[in-house]
Amino acid sequence: MTPAKGYTEMKDSGIQWIGEVPVHWEITRMKSILENVSIRNHPEAEVLSLYRDLGVLPKNSRDDNHNVTSEDTAQYKYVEVGNLVINKMKAWQGSLAVSNYEGIVSPAYYVCKFRSSKINKRYIHFLVRCYAYAQEFERLSTGMRVGQWDLGISDFMRVPALLPPFPEQSAIAAYLDTQCAKIDEIIAQAKASIEDYKQWKASIIYEAVTKGLDPNVEMKDSGIEWIGKVPMRWKIVRLKYLLSTPLQYGANETGLPYDESLPRYIRITDITLDGKLKTSGMQSLSEEKSEGYILDDEDILLARSGATVGKAFYYRESYGKAAFAGYLIRAKINSAKALPKFIYYSTMSAGYEKWKETAVIKATIQNIGASRYNEYSLAIPPIAEQLRIIEFLDDKMEKIDSLMAEKQSLIDDLESYKKSLIYEVVTGKRRA
């Protein structure tokens, strides 16, 4: 057998998706080391959440978990420190982790306790979260709805578990804790830099679309809180007076599997927060159902509901023929009054973000309908000045986007390396 890095002798595990392992490692099943438990009636305990990337955390420690806690938590499952918590619908995404907290979790989760103290829980934490195991959980999960498959507890318990000797488990866990912490710190710094770049972009755009490029120009009060002072020659105009046609809601149709011969079907989830169009998970719409919803060059799409309400997308013909879905609103700008890209840049400014806070209707989901978008006030310079501002921003945004892309590339490389490192170490391909 081919020796691994640091191991002198390997054996065939007999498991295709694991391959060779060190000859002295035991191969058992999850049921031999874990027991499914279901302790309830602890409504006083703290509610915990399970994150794919972060593991188990108190729900109130973060503000990005929008799952609603039941008013009656008596049926929630009790979690002790050191229990393995599994989201049966998302185990295939790596949503399972050993908890460092005591509390309760959704009754839809599995909670497992370890059968023996001779198992290093952190080692198992890394083992079940590595990408090879995630792929196996995906294979074993069943269900009709895409992305919402259930992993049965009996199927999970039959999954192979690799067990090095206990001292080696502990060494692996300690090594991965140290190495992953170093990687995570660099990733966190890169993500922080990206956020700084985003704020810088919004600030540059805000200054350009409300103050112009001449620092010495005479200013006046716009009368709009989120705009402030504007150049004397500029006008304050509501969006509805800049349109060539009324705002239009998209098609309320179910998309088809992506087909290059059909119009692409752009949904609210296809648009990123920074106004880009995703290239994954694409759908199409039939020619018949697309009628009346085909996008024209320089159309602007505005999100009208959900967590990303208010985000905008600037469509160009180069994207290919496309129709837009019902949670989006089309704005066709009269280019004699304003340049569409100038309007788009206005939706990327810090001022626009302040306007959204005043415009959003907070019900079950956040919403900005066409009537409210119509009332959105913009600072509009003469067309020639709009063009200069666009050219200035295009240049600035390209440079900043390039810096952001470098940071994102670093993040992607580090995350890929981290996944590979964990897999290699917990399966014995590399010695800790």
C-alpha positions as CSV (number, residue, x, y, z in Angstrom):
1,M,0.0,0.0,0.0
2,T,1.1,3.6,-0.7
3,P,2.2,5.2,2.6
4,A,0.5,8.5,3.6
5,K,2.4,11.5,4.7
6,G,3.7,10.5,8.1
7,Y,2.3,7.0,8.1
8,T,4.5,4.0,7.1
9,E,1.8,1.5,6.4
10,M,-1.8,1.8,5.0
11,K,-4.7,-0.6,4.4
12,D,-7.8,-0.6,2.2
13,S,-10.7,0.7,4.3
14,G,-13.1,-1.2,2.1
15,I,-15.1,2.0,1.7
16,Q,-14.8,3.6,-1.7
17,W,-15.3,7.2,-0.6
18,I,-12.7,6.9,2.2
19,G,-10.0,4.8,0.4
20,E,-6.9,3.8,2.3
21,V,-6.4,4.5,6.0
22,P,-3.5,3.8,8.4
23,V,-3.2,0.1,9.1
24,H,-3.7,0.5,12.9
25,W,-6.9,2.5,12.7
26,E,-10.2,0.8,13.6
27,I,-13.2,1.1,11.2
28,T,-16.5,0.9,13.0
29,R,-20.0,2.4,12.6
30,M,-21.5,5.5,14.1
31,K,-23.9,3.4,16.1
32,S,-21.0,1.9,18.0
33,I,-19.8,5.3,19.3
34,L,-23.1,7.4,19.4
35,E,-26.6,7.0,20.8
36,N,-29.6,9.0,19.6
37,V,-31.3,10.6,22.6
38,S,-34.5,12.7,22.9
39,I,-34.7,14.4,26.2
40,R,-37.5,17.0,26.3
41,N,-39.3,19.2,28.8
42,H,-36.6,21.8,29.4
43,P,-38.4,24.9,28.3
44,E,-36.2,27.0,30.6
45,A,-33.0,26.1,28.8
46,E,-31.4,28.5,26.2
47,V,-32.4,27.9,22.6
48,L,-29.4,26.9,20.4
49,S,-28.9,27.2,16.7
50,L,-26.8,25.0,14.4
51,Y,-24.7,26.8,11.7
52,R,-23.0,25.0,8.9
53,D,-19.8,27.1,9.3
54,L,-19.9,28.0,12.9
55,G,-21.4,24.9,14.6
56,V,-23.7,25.1,17.6
57,L,-24.2,28.6,19.1
58,P,-26.9,30.3,21.3
59,K,-29.6,31.6,19.0
60,N,-29.6,35.0,20.6
61,S,-25.8,35.4,20.0
62,R,-26.4,36.3,16.4
63,D,-28.9,38.3,14.4
64,D,-28.7,36.4,11.1
65,N,-30.9,33.5,12.2
66,H,-34.5,34.2,11.1
67,N,-36.0,30.9,12.2
68,V,-38.9,31.5,14.5
69,T,-38.7,29.9,17.9
70,S,-41.9,28.1,19.0
71,E,-43.8,29.7,21.8
72,D,-43.9,26.3,23.5
73,T,-40.4,24.9,23.6
74,A,-41.3,21.9,25.9
75,Q,-40.9,19.6,22.9
76,Y,-37.5,21.0,22.0
77,K,-34.6,18.5,22.5
78,Y,-32.2,19.0,25.3
79,V,-28.5,19.3,24.4
80,E,-25.6,18.7,26.9
81,V,-22.1,20.0,26.3
82,G,-20.4,17.4,24.2
83,N,-23.5,16.1,22.4
84,L,-23.5,15.8,18.6
85,V,-26.3,17.9,17.1
86,I,-27.5,17.0,13.5
87,N,-29.8,19.0,11.2
88,K,-31.3,16.0,9.4
89,M,-32.3,18.2,6.4
90,K,-28.9,19.8,6.0
91,A,-26.4,17.2,7.2
92,W,-25.3,16.9,3.5
93,Q,-24.2,20.5,3.7
94,G,-22.1,19.9,6.8
95,S,-24.8,21.1,9.3
96,L,-23.8,18.9,12.2
97,A,-21.5,19.6,15.1
98,V,-20.5,18.7,18.6
99,S,-22.0,21.4,21.0
100,N,-19.9,23.4,23.4
101,Y,-23.2,24.7,24.9
102,E,-26.0,23.4,27.0
103,G,-29.5,24.2,25.8
104,I,-32.3,23.1,23.6
105,V,-32.7,22.7,19.8
106,S,-35.6,22.2,17.4
107,P,-37.4,18.8,17.7
108,A,-36.6,18.3,14.0
109,Y,-32.9,17.8,14.9
110,Y,-31.1,14.7,16.1
111,V,-29.2,14.8,19.4
112,C,-26.6,12.1,20.0
113,K,-24.5,11.4,23.1
114,F,-21.2,9.5,23.0
115,R,-21.2,6.0,24.3
116,S,-17.6,6.1,25.6
117,S,-15.2,8.6,27.2
118,K,-12.5,7.0,25.1
119,I,-13.7,8.9,22.1
120,N,-12.3,12.4,21.5
121,K,-15.4,14.4,20.7
122,R,-13.5,17.1,18.8
123,Y,-12.0,14.5,16.5
124,I,-15.5,13.2,15.7
125,H,-16.6,16.8,15.2
126,F,-14.0,17.2,12.5
127,L,-14.6,13.8,11.0
128,V,-18.4,14.1,10.4
129,R,-18.0,17.7,9.1
130,C,-15.4,16.8,6.4
131,Y,-16.5,17.0,2.8
132,A,-16.3,13.2,2.2
133,Y,-18.8,12.6,4.9
134,A,-21.0,15.4,3.7
135,Q,-21.1,13.7,0.3
136,E,-22.1,10.4,1.9
137,F,-24.8,12.1,3.9
138,E,-26.1,13.6,0.6
139,R,-26.2,10.1,-1.0
140,L,-28.2,8.7,2.0
141,S,-30.6,11.6,2.3
142,T,-34.1,11.3,0.7
143,G,-37.0,13.5,-0.2
144,M,-38.9,15.1,-3.0
145,R,-38.0,18.8,-2.6
146,V,-34.6,19.8,-4.0
147,G,-32.2,20.8,-1.2
148,Q,-34.6,19.6,1.6
149,W,-33.7,16.0,1.9
150,D,-33.9,14.1,5.2
151,L,-31.1,12.0,6.6
152,G,-32.7,9.2,8.6
153,I,-31.1,8.5,11.9
154,S,-30.7,4.7,11.2
155,D,-28.9,5.6,7.9
156,F,-26.6,7.9,9.8
157,M,-25.8,5.3,12.4
158,R,-24.7,2.9,9.7
159,V,-22.2,5.3,8.3
160,P,-18.6,4.2,8.9
161,A,-16.5,5.8,11.6
162,L,-12.7,5.9,11.5
163,L,-11.1,5.5,14.9
164,P,-7.4,6.0,15.4
165,P,-6.1,5.1,18.9
166,F,-7.4,7.6,21.5
167,P,-4.1,9.5,21.9
168,E,-4.0,10.0,18.1
169,Q,-7.6,11.2,18.1
170,S,-6.6,13.8,20.6
171,A,-3.5,14.8,18.6
172,I,-5.6,15.2,15.4
173,A,-8.2,17.3,17.2
174,A,-5.6,19.6,18.7
175,Y,-3.7,19.9,15.4
176,L,-6.9,20.8,13.4
177,D,-8.1,23.2,16.1
178,T,-4.8,25.1,15.9
179,Q,-4.5,25.0,12.1
180,C,-8.1,25.9,11.4
181,A,-7.9,28.8,13.9
182,K,-5.0,30.2,11.9
183,I,-6.8,29.8,8.6
184,D,-10.1,31.2,10.0
185,E,-8.2,34.3,11.3
186,I,-6.8,35.0,7.9
187,I,-10.2,34.4,6.3
188,A,-11.9,36.8,8.8
189,Q,-9.3,39.5,8.1
190,A,-10.0,39.1,4.3
191,K,-13.7,39.2,4.8
192,A,-13.4,42.4,7.0
193,S,-11.3,43.9,4.2
194,I,-14.1,43.1,1.7
195,E,-16.7,44.8,3.9
196,D,-14.4,47.9,4.2
197,Y,-14.2,48.0,0.4
198,K,-18.0,47.7,0.1
199,Q,-18.4,50.7,2.5
200,W,-15.8,52.6,0.5
201,K,-17.7,51.9,-2.7
202,A,-21.0,53.1,-1.2
203,S,-19.3,56.2,0.1
204,I,-17.6,57.1,-3.2
205,I,-20.9,56.5,-5.1
206,Y,-22.9,58.5,-2.6
207,E,-20.6,61.5,-2.9
208,A,-20.6,61.3,-6.7
209,V,-24.4,60.9,-7.2
210,T,-25.3,63.6,-4.7
211,K,-22.4,66.0,-4.7
212,G,-20.9,65.6,-8.2
213,L,-17.2,65.7,-9.1
214,D,-16.5,69.4,-8.6
215,P,-15.6,70.2,-4.9
216,N,-15.9,73.9,-5.5
217,V,-19.4,73.9,-7.0
218,E,-22.1,76.0,-5.2
219,M,-24.5,73.9,-3.2
220,K,-28.1,74.0,-2.0
221,D,-30.2,72.1,0.5
222,S,-32.0,69.3,-1.3
223,G,-34.7,69.1,1.3
224,I,-34.3,65.4,1.5
225,E,-32.7,64.0,4.6
226,W,-30.8,61.1,3.0
227,I,-29.5,63.3,0.1
228,G,-28.4,66.4,2.0
229,K,-26.8,69.3,0.0
230,V,-26.6,69.1,-3.8
231,P,-25.1,71.3,-6.5
232,M,-27.2,74.3,-7.4
233,R,-27.9,73.1,-11.0
234,W,-29.1,69.7,-9.9
235,K,-32.8,68.8,-9.5
236,I,-34.5,66.6,-7.0
237,V,-36.8,64.2,-8.9
238,R,-39.0,61.3,-7.9
239,L,-38.4,58.1,-9.7
240,K,-41.8,58.0,-11.3
241,Y,-41.0,61.1,-13.3
242,L,-37.9,59.5,-14.7
243,L,-39.6,56.5,-16.2
244,S,-40.5,55.9,-19.8
245,T,-43.2,53.4,-18.8
246,P,-44.8,52.6,-15.4
247,L,-43.0,50.3,-13.0
248,Q,-43.8,46.6,-13.9
249,Y,-44.0,43.5,-11.7
250,G,-42.5,40.3,-13.1
251,A,-44.0,37.0,-14.2
252,N,-45.6,34.8,-11.5
253,E,-44.5,31.6,-13.2
254,T,-42.6,28.5,-12.3
255,G,-39.2,28.3,-14.0
256,L,-38.0,25.5,-16.2
257,P,-34.6,23.7,-16.1
258,Y,-32.1,26.0,-17.8
259,D,-32.1,25.8,-21.6
260,E,-29.9,28.1,-23.6
261,S,-32.5,28.2,-26.4
262,L,-35.0,29.7,-24.0
263,P,-35.0,33.1,-22.2
264,R,-33.2,32.9,-18.8
265,Y,-35.6,33.4,-15.9
266,I,-34.1,35.9,-13.5
267,R,-35.5,35.6,-10.0
268,I,-34.8,37.6,-6.9
269,T,-32.4,34.9,-5.7
270,D,-30.3,35.1,-8.8
271,I,-29.2,38.7,-8.0
272,T,-26.4,39.1,-5.4
273,L,-26.4,41.9,-2.8
274,D,-23.9,43.8,-4.9
275,G,-26.0,43.7,-8.0
276,K,-24.3,40.9,-9.8
277,L,-26.1,38.0,-11.6
278,K,-25.3,34.5,-10.4
279,T,-24.2,31.8,-12.8
280,S,-25.3,28.9,-10.7
281,G,-28.8,27.5,-10.3
282,M,-30.1,29.1,-13.4
283,Q,-33.6,28.5,-14.8
284,S,-35.4,29.3,-18.0
285,L,-38.9,30.4,-18.9
286,S,-40.9,29.4,-22.0
287,E,-41.2,31.9,-24.9
288,E,-44.9,32.0,-24.4
289,K,-44.8,32.8,-20.7
290,S,-41.9,35.3,-21.2
291,E,-44.1,37.5,-23.4
292,G,-44.3,40.9,-21.9
293,Y,-41.5,40.2,-19.4
294,I,-38.4,40.2,-21.7
295,L,-35.8,42.6,-20.5
296,D,-34.4,45.3,-22.7
297,D,-30.9,46.8,-22.6
298,E,-30.4,49.0,-19.5
299,D,-33.5,47.9,-17.7
300,I,-33.2,48.1,-14.0
301,L,-34.7,45.4,-11.7
302,L,-35.6,46.2,-8.1
303,A,-36.3,43.6,-5.4
304,R,-39.6,44.2,-3.7
305,S,-39.6,41.7,-0.8
306,G,-37.6,39.5,1.5
307,A,-34.3,39.9,3.3
308,T,-32.7,41.5,0.2
309,V,-35.5,44.0,-0.5
310,G,-34.3,47.0,-2.4
311,K,-31.3,45.4,-4.1
312,A,-31.0,46.4,-7.8
313,F,-29.7,44.8,-11.0
314,Y,-28.7,46.7,-14.2
315,Y,-29.4,44.5,-17.2
316,R,-27.3,44.6,-20.3
317,E,-28.0,42.7,-23.6
318,S,-24.7,40.9,-23.2
319,Y,-26.3,38.8,-20.4
320,G,-28.5,37.1,-23.1
321,K,-32.2,37.0,-23.6
322,A,-34.0,37.1,-20.2
323,A,-37.3,37.5,-18.5
324,F,-37.9,38.6,-14.9
325,A,-39.9,37.0,-12.1
326,G,-42.7,38.3,-9.8
327,Y,-40.7,39.4,-6.8
328,L,-38.8,41.9,-9.0
329,I,-40.0,45.2,-10.4
330,R,-38.8,46.6,-13.8
331,A,-37.8,50.2,-14.1
332,K,-37.4,51.6,-17.6
333,I,-35.6,54.9,-17.5
334,N,-36.3,57.7,-20.0
335,S,-32.8,58.4,-21.2
336,A,-33.7,61.9,-22.2
337,K,-34.2,62.7,-18.5
338,A,-31.7,60.5,-16.8
339,L,-29.1,57.8,-17.8
340,P,-30.1,54.4,-16.6
341,K,-26.7,53.6,-15.2
342,F,-26.7,56.8,-13.2
343,I,-30.0,55.7,-11.6
344,Y,-28.4,52.3,-11.0
345,Y,-25.4,53.9,-9.3
346,S,-27.9,55.8,-7.1
347,T,-29.3,52.5,-5.8
348,M,-25.7,51.5,-4.8
349,S,-25.2,54.5,-2.6
350,A,-25.3,54.9,1.2
351,G,-28.2,57.4,0.7
352,Y,-30.3,54.7,-1.0
353,E,-29.7,52.4,2.0
354,K,-31.0,55.1,4.3
355,W,-34.1,55.6,2.1
356,K,-34.8,51.9,2.2
357,E,-35.0,52.0,6.0
358,T,-37.8,54.6,5.7
359,A,-39.6,52.9,2.8
360,V,-39.7,49.3,3.8
361,I,-42.9,47.8,5.0
362,K,-42.1,45.4,7.8
363,A,-44.8,42.8,8.0
364,T,-44.2,39.0,7.8
365,I,-41.6,39.8,5.2
366,Q,-40.0,43.2,4.3
367,N,-41.6,44.8,1.3
368,I,-41.1,47.8,-1.0
369,G,-43.9,47.9,-3.6
370,A,-44.0,49.9,-6.9
371,S,-45.9,52.8,-5.2
372,R,-43.1,53.3,-2.8
373,Y,-40.4,53.0,-5.4
374,N,-42.2,55.6,-7.5
375,E,-41.7,58.1,-4.6
376,Y,-38.0,57.5,-4.3
377,S,-36.3,60.9,-4.7
378,L,-33.0,61.2,-6.6
379,A,-30.5,64.1,-7.2
380,I,-30.4,64.5,-11.0
381,P,-27.6,66.5,-12.7
382,P,-27.7,67.5,-16.4
383,I,-27.2,64.6,-18.8
384,A,-23.6,65.6,-19.7
385,E,-22.6,65.6,-16.0
386,Q,-24.3,62.3,-15.4
387,L,-22.1,60.8,-18.1
388,R,-19.0,62.2,-16.5
389,I,-20.0,60.8,-13.1
390,I,-20.7,57.4,-14.7
391,E,-17.3,57.3,-16.3
392,F,-15.6,58.3,-13.0
393,L,-17.5,55.6,-11.1
394,D,-16.9,52.9,-13.7
395,D,-13.2,53.5,-13.3
396,K,-13.3,53.6,-9.5
397,M,-15.5,50.6,-9.2
398,E,-13.4,48.5,-11.5
399,K,-10.3,49.2,-9.3
400,I,-12.1,48.5,-6.0
401,D,-13.8,45.4,-7.5
402,S,-10.4,44.1,-8.5
403,L,-9.1,44.5,-4.9
404,M,-12.2,42.7,-3.6
405,A,-11.8,39.9,-6.1
406,E,-8.2,39.4,-4.9
407,K,-9.5,39.1,-1.3
408,Q,-12.3,36.7,-2.3
409,S,-9.8,34.6,-4.3
410,L,-7.7,34.3,-1.1
411,I,-10.8,33.3,0.9
412,D,-11.8,30.7,-1.6
413,D,-8.2,29.2,-1.7
414,L,-8.0,29.1,2.1
415,E,-11.4,27.5,2.5
416,S,-10.5,24.9,-0.1
417,Y,-7.2,24.2,1.6
418,K,-9.0,23.9,5.0
419,K,-11.5,21.4,3.6
420,S,-8.7,19.4,2.1
421,L,-6.6,19.5,5.2
422,I,-9.4,18.3,7.5
423,Y,-10.2,15.5,5.1
424,E,-6.6,14.3,4.7
425,V,-6.0,14.4,8.5
426,V,-9.2,12.7,9.7
427,T,-8.9,10.0,7.1
428,G,-5.2,9.3,7.7
429,K,-4.0,10.6,4.4
430,R,-1.8,13.0,6.3
431,R,-0.4,12.7,9.8
432,A,-1.2,15.5,12.3
